[in-house]
């Protein structure tokens, strides 16, 4: 008899096999540490953020936390979930998925102009119509254009990136970020593993002997 293993519910939340949100907050653009993902059948996915840095909002927002909903009715690329997923992909190392972003600082922006299938209220027919959706513009201070957000140095970005990853995962992700790749000294420290070694020897990080994942010492 084959013994069944308990599945992590978050395994269902993949942003890779896309075939196809909601905006319940005045926030338009912000950075925050993703601390939780709540998945309830039949409802949008709820992302929970702390350590909020508000960049743009439709009204004053002084709370240090927020909960953000993104619709997950299908896994189509041409959906709000697809827009979100495609924006996150470039920041992930090989083998990573959405749940691996928990405890990372993520930049989110509610952007307009995405052509998504919607029912035209005037014609009652399904058409590709412009819609707004949430996108990831930054992870741990790194953007796709190589800029370091929030005044972070390449070393700061690498430090944030290391948290929660194995050495292989970290190396794979680090070389994809222009801010690190364009800094010869930082890139060399990543490649020869001296950066990671220094993080452990300085007491900033520990490494789990079983999983091989590095964790920031708080």
C-alpha positions in Angstrom: 0.0 0.0 0.0 1.4 3.4 -1.0 1.5 5.8 1.9 0.1 9.2 1.1 2.2 12.2 2.0 0.6 15.4 3.2 0.6 18.1 0.5 1.3 21.8 1.2 -1.8 23.7 0.1 0.5 26.4 -1.3 1.9 23.9 -3.8 -1.3 24.6 -5.8 -0.4 28.2 -6.2 2.0 27.9 -9.1 2.9 30.8 -11.4 4.6 28.6 -14.0 1.8 26.6 -15.7 -0.3 29.6 -16.6 -3.2 29.3 -19.1 -5.1 32.3 -18.3 -7.2 40.6 -8.9 -8.9 42.5 -7.3 -8.0 45.8 -5.7 -9.4 46.2 -2.2 -6.9 48.7 -1.0 -6.0 52.4 -1.7 -2.4 51.3 -2.3 -1.2 51.7 -5.9 2.5 51.1 -5.4 4.4 49.8 -2.4 7.1 47.6 -0.9 6.5 45.2 1.9 7.6 41.9 3.4 5.4 39.1 2.3 4.6 37.2 5.5 1.6 35.1 4.5 -0.5 33.7 1.6 -4.1 32.7 2.4 -5.8 30.4 0.0 -9.6 29.8 0.3 -11.5 27.9 -2.4 -13.6 30.2 -4.5 -12.0 33.4 -3.3 -9.1 35.6 -4.5 -5.7 34.8 -3.1 -4.9 37.0 -0.1 -1.3 38.2 0.3 -0.3 39.6 3.7 2.5 42.2 3.9 4.3 43.9 6.8 7.0 46.5 7.0 5.1 48.5 4.5 6.8 51.4 2.5 4.0 53.2 0.6 5.2 54.7 -2.7 1.8 55.7 -4.1 -1.7 55.6 -2.7 -5.1 57.1 -3.7 -5.5 58.2 -0.1 -3.3 58.5 3.0 -2.2 55.1 4.3 -0.3 55.0 7.6 -0.6 51.3 8.6 2.5 49.2 8.6 0.6 46.2 7.2 -1.8 45.4 4.3 -3.7 42.5 2.9 -3.9 42.4 -0.9 -6.2 40.3 -3.0 -5.4 38.9 -6.5 -8.0 36.9 -8.4 -7.1 33.3 -9.0 -10.1 32.0 -10.9 -7.9 30.3 -13.6 -4.3 29.8 -14.5 -4.5 31.5 -17.9 -1.8 33.9 -18.9 -4.4 36.4 -20.1 -5.8 36.9 -16.6 -5.0 39.1 -13.6 -3.3 36.1 -12.0 -1.3 35.6 -15.2 -0.2 39.2 -15.2 1.0 38.9 -11.6 2.7 35.5 -12.3 4.5 36.7 -15.4 5.9 39.7 -13.6 7.2 37.6 -10.7 8.9 34.9 -12.9 12.1 36.8 -13.7 12.9 37.2 -10.0 12.7 33.4 -9.2 15.6 31.0 -9.2 15.2 27.6 -11.0 12.8 25.4 -9.0 11.3 28.3 -7.1 7.6 29.2 -7.1 5.3 31.7 -5.3 5.5 30.2 -1.8 9.3 30.6 -1.9 8.7 34.4 -1.8 7.4 34.4 1.8 9.6 36.5 4.0 11.0 38.4 1.1 10.5 42.1 0.5 8.4 42.5 -2.7 7.5 45.7 -4.6 3.9 45.6 -5.9 2.2 48.0 -8.4 -1.4 48.2 -9.6 -0.9 48.9 -13.3 -3.4 49.6 -16.1 -3.7 48.7 -19.8 -3.6 44.9 -19.7 -5.7 43.5 -22.5 -7.7 40.7 -20.7 -10.9 38.8 -21.7 -13.9 40.5 -20.3 -17.6 40.6 -21.1 -18.5 43.9 -22.8 -21.4 45.2 -20.9 -22.7 47.0 -24.0 -22.6 44.1 -26.4 -22.8 41.3 -23.8 -19.9 39.6 -25.7 -16.5 38.4 -24.4 -13.7 40.7 -25.7 -10.1 41.6 -24.9 -10.6 44.8 -22.9 -8.1 47.0 -21.0 -7.9 46.1 -17.3 -5.7 46.9 -14.3 -3.8 44.2 -12.4 -1.1 43.8 -9.7 2.5 43.3 -10.9 5.8 42.7 -9.1 8.3 45.4 -9.9 11.0 44.5 -7.4 12.1 41.7 -5.1 14.6 42.3 -2.2 15.6 45.7 -3.7 16.4 44.3 -7.2 14.5 45.4 -10.3 14.7 44.0 -13.8 16.6 47.1 -15.0 19.2 46.5 -12.4 18.4 49.5 -10.2 18.7 48.9 -6.5 15.5 50.0 -4.9 15.4 51.9 -1.6 19.0 53.0 -1.8 20.3 49.4 -1.4 23.7 48.4 -2.6 24.4 45.2 -4.6 25.6 43.6 -1.3 22.3 44.6 0.4 20.3 43.0 -2.4 22.4 39.8 -2.3 21.9 39.6 1.5 18.1 39.9 1.1 18.2 37.4 -1.7 20.1 34.8 0.3 17.5 34.6 3.0 15.5 31.3 2.7 17.6 29.9 -0.2 20.2 27.1 -0.6 23.6 28.0 -2.0 22.5 26.7 -5.4 19.3 28.6 -5.4 21.0 31.8 -4.3 23.7 31.6 -6.9 21.1 31.0 -9.6 19.0 33.9 -8.6 21.9 36.3 -7.9 23.4 36.1 -11.4 20.0 37.0 -12.9 20.0 40.4 -11.2 21.7 43.2 -13.1 22.7 45.2 -10.0 24.8 42.2 -8.9 25.9 41.1 -12.4 27.1 44.6 -13.2 29.2 44.8 -10.1 32.4 42.8 -10.8 33.5 42.6 -7.2 30.1 41.5 -6.0 29.7 39.0 -8.8 33.1 37.5 -8.0 32.1 37.2 -4.3 29.0 35.3 -5.3 30.7 33.1 -7.8 33.6 32.0 -5.4 31.1 31.6 -2.5 33.1 34.1 -0.4 30.0 36.3 0.0 27.9 33.5 1.5 30.8 32.4 3.7 31.2 35.9 5.1 27.5 36.1 5.9 27.8 32.9 8.0 31.2 33.8 9.6 29.9 37.3 10.6 26.9 35.8 12.3 24.4 37.5 10.0 23.2 34.1 8.6 22.9 30.5 9.7 22.5 27.5 7.5 20.2 24.6 8.2 22.2 21.3 8.1 19.3 19.4 6.7 17.7 21.6 4.1 20.8 23.6 3.3 18.8 26.8 3.4 20.3 30.0 4.8 18.3 32.1 7.3 19.0 35.7 8.4 19.7 36.1 12.1 17.1 38.5 13.4 
